[in-house]
Amino acid sequence: MSNATEQLIQSTRFLDSTGRVTCVCCTQESFSNTGYCSHCRAPLDLSRTSAKRGTPVNFVSVLGASGAGKTVYIGMLLDVLSKGVRGIQGLPNNSFSVSIQQHTIGALESRRFPEKTPSEAEGWQWVHCEVSTCAKRKNFLDVVTPDFAGEAIAAELEHPGTHRAISCVVHQSKAIILLIDSLCVRDSGRDEDFFGMKMASYIHSLRTGKASFVGQKKTKIPIAIVLTKTDSCPEAMEDPQQFATDNMPGFAKFLQRNFSNFRFFAAGVVGSSAMFADHRGYFMEIPLHIEPRGITEPLEWIILQK
């Protein structure tokens, strides 16, 4: 088949309204010949599912720096939601969502943590979980997020536009769960403080269209800041807001000035862990048992903000 003929066939399919799909992530239209949006690379299955459901997609995305525990948190969140908790039920809507849940739980049960997310966009797994409550079963909240690599998020913060998928997800999100490593905050608080300010500035700029350092308008998007790995940092689990304010003063003040709806949470997945070293001096942390705490509370708070 010649290139001209193939292009004609693709153009005909695009003009046919039944073959077009509007991406729920970036709102661009495309036809499903590759399975991914040509603009942001989001799986078109997400868009088809929302179109069939006939109700608006209410994005909740999960972000965080490298090593903050995004893969573990997302996998554990999906596992808890699939079982149902406190009147909230989650239904994974694609094979990627089931896979990240399976890999996370399988790794933890095998006394290891999941492998690090690759930096390349092709290695990111897009999660879609429909969350409903017993009170309003038809009122869906969608946890839609790629398992972004922390290095990709850092690159996007330094050079906006580097990873289009990140900006599209942040722009479309109705709420954001921001993960921050409590151990890094405790041991090197200034680095995490700077990351928090960069992340908050990025979100504010996309949501208001203004640079957050000069704009006075507060954005109303709910942001749940989750301090992770608090199994090994009890002071963060005891009072996450005070812990963050004491160790990340710049980030805390930045949120107060530019956001009208945010809250600090603490979460942990492993009840205890051990550190092993081999003959080469390589250290590896081993989870001894699974004891999730504070996993669904951020999402429960977001649901109440609707």
N, C-alpha and C positions, 0 to 999 in steps of 0.2 A: 504494500500500500504506500502510495507516495505521500510526502509531507503535506502537500496541498489538499489531498483527499482527506487525510486524517484531521487537518485543521478545520475543514468544512464540516466534517462529522461532529467534532467537538463544539463548533460554533452553533450547529443546529441543536445539539443537546442542551446547550446553555440557554438558547432562546426559548426552548420548551420549558414552561414553568414547572412541569412535573419533575424535571430533572435537576432543578436548581435547589441548592441548600443554602440557607442563611446561617452563617456561623454565629453561635451564641456567644463566642468569645470576642470576636472583633467586628461582627455584624456584616462582614463582607460576603457576597454571594459567590458561590462556585458550584460546579457540578461534580458528582461523586465518582471521579475516575481514578483517584489515587487513595481515597479514604481519609485524606488530611486537607485542612484548609490551606490554600496556597499562600495566604497572607500571614497567618500566625502559627500554622502547623498543628492546630488543634484537631483531634479526631472528629470527623463529621458525624460519627455515631452519636456524639453528645448532642449535636444540633437536631438530628433526626428524632432522638428520644424526646427532647423538649417540645418539638413541633407536634408529635403525636399526642403528647400529654395535654396540649392545649392550654397550659398555664404558664405564666412568666417564670423564667429561670432566676432564682435568687441565689447568686453566687456567694459562697464562703470559701476563701482561699487561704492556704497555709504558706507562710514565708519564714525565712530564717537564715542566719549565717551558716557557713560551712561548719559542720560538727555540732550544730545545735540539736540534732536529733529529729530532723523532719521525717525521715523514713520510718523510724521507730514510732513516732507519735502518730503519723497518718495510719500506719498499719494497725496499731493498737486501737485507734479511734474507730476504724472500720470494724474491727473485731467486736468491740463493745457494742457498737450501734447495731450490728447484725443480730445480736442476741436480744437487744432491747434493754433499756434502762430508764427508770423513772418516767415512764410514759412516752419515751422517745424511741422510735424504731428507724433503723437505717437499712436501705436496700441498695447494694452495689449494682451499678447499671452497665458495667462492661467487664471484660475479662481482665483488664489491667488492674481494676480495683480489687478483684478477687485475688489476683496474683500477688500484689503488694501486701495484702493481708496475710496470705498463705506464707510468703517468704519471711515476713517479720515474725510471725508466731512460730514458724518452723525453726528459724534461727535462734530465737530466745529459748525455745524448749531444748535446743541442742547445745545450750550453754555458750552461745556466741551472739554477737550483734550482726545485723544485716550488712552486706557489703556497701561500701561508699557509692553514692550516686555518681555516675559518670558525668563529666563536664559537658560532653557533646549532647546537643538537643535530641538526637536520635535515641539516646538512652533514657530519656525522661519518660516516666509512666504517668499518663493522665488518669486521674482518679475522678470518678463521678459516683456519688452516693446520694440517693434521694432520702431525705430525712423528713419524717412526718411525726405528728404527736397524736396521742389518743384523743385529745380534745378536738383537734381539727385535722382529720386524716387527709383531707384534700388540700390542705395548706402546706405545700412542700417548701422545704429549704434544701438547696443543693450544695453539697460539699464538692466543688469542682476545682481541682488544682493539679497541675503537674507536680511531680516530686522533683522540683527544681534543684539543681546542684548549687551548693552555696557559692562556689566560684563564679557561676553564671550570674547570680544575684549581685555579687560584689562588682562584677564587670559592668552590669547594667547600672548600678548606682554611680559608678565612676564615669561612665560614658552612656547616658541614656540613649536608647535606640539600638544598642548592641544586640539585645535579645527581645525581639518584638513580642514574643509570647508573654513575657513578664509584664510589660506595660499594658497589654491588652487585658490580661487577667486582673491586674490591679484596677484598671479603669472600669471594668465591668462588675467588680465585686461589690456586693451589698454590705459585706462585712469582711474583716481580715483577722486571722489568728497569726500573731507574730511570735515566733519561738526565739527565746534567748537562753543561752547556756548559763545556768546559775553558777557553775563552777568557774567558768571564765570571768563572770562578773565578780566573783569573790576574789579570784587570784590576779586578775588583770582588768579591773573595772573600767579603766579609761578606754581601752580598745573597744569594749562592748558599748560603752557610752557613745563613742564616736559612730559606731555602726548604727546604733539606735537612732541617733540624730539624722544620719544620712537616709536611713530607711523611712523615717517619719517625714523628712523633707520631700523625699521622692513621692510618697503617697499623697501628701498634701498638694504638691505641685500638679500631679495628674488629676486630682479630684476637683481642684479649684481653678486650674489654669494659671496659677500665679506662683512665683517663687515664694516659698514659705517664710523666707527671712524678711521679706518686705511686705507681704500680704497680711492684712489684719483680719481677713475673713476666716472663721473657724469652720472646718469641715465636720459634718455630722456622721460620717461613716463610723460604725462601731468597730473598735479595735480592741481585741483581747490579747494582751501581752502575757505570754505564758513562759514562766521560768522553768526550764526543763532540768532533768537530772537532779531534782531536789532530794532524791534518796540519799545522796552523798552531801547534801547541803541543807541541813535541818533548819537553819536560820531563815532560808528562803521559803521553805514550806510553812514555817510558823507565821510569818507576816510578809507575803510577797511584795506588797506595796511599800512598806517601810524599808525592806531590803533593797528594792530597786531605787527608791528615793535616796537612800544613803550612799549607794555605790554607783549610781548612774544619775547624778544630779542634773547634768545637762539635758539628758533624754527626758527626764521627768518634767523639767520646766518647759521643754520644747512641746511636749504633749499638752500641758496645761494651757499654753499660749495659742496653739494651733488646732487642737481637737476638742470637741465638746462632749464626746462619748467614748471613753476608754476605761479599761479596768485591768488590774494586774491579777494573775493567777499563778499557781504553782502546780507542777505535775511531775510525776515519777512513774516509771514502768517496772524497774527491777527493785525488789525489796532489799537486796544486798548484792554486792559484787566483790570480786577478788582480783588482784593484779598479779599476773604471772610474768616471769622473765625467762627467756631461753638462754642457751650458752653464748649467744652473740650479744646479749644485753638488750634484746628487743622485748619491749613491754607490751602486754596485751591484757585488756580488761575482760573479765569473764563474768557474765550475769549468773548468779547462783539460783535465783528463782524469780518468777514473774509475780509482781504485786502492783498492778496499775492503780494510781491515785491521781485524782484531779484531771482525768483525761477528758471527760464529757462536760465538766462544769463550764468551760469557756463557750462551748456551743449552746448549752442551756441558757447562758446569759444572753447570747446573741439572739436566740429565739424570742426572748422576752423583750428585746428592743424593737421588734417588728410592730 
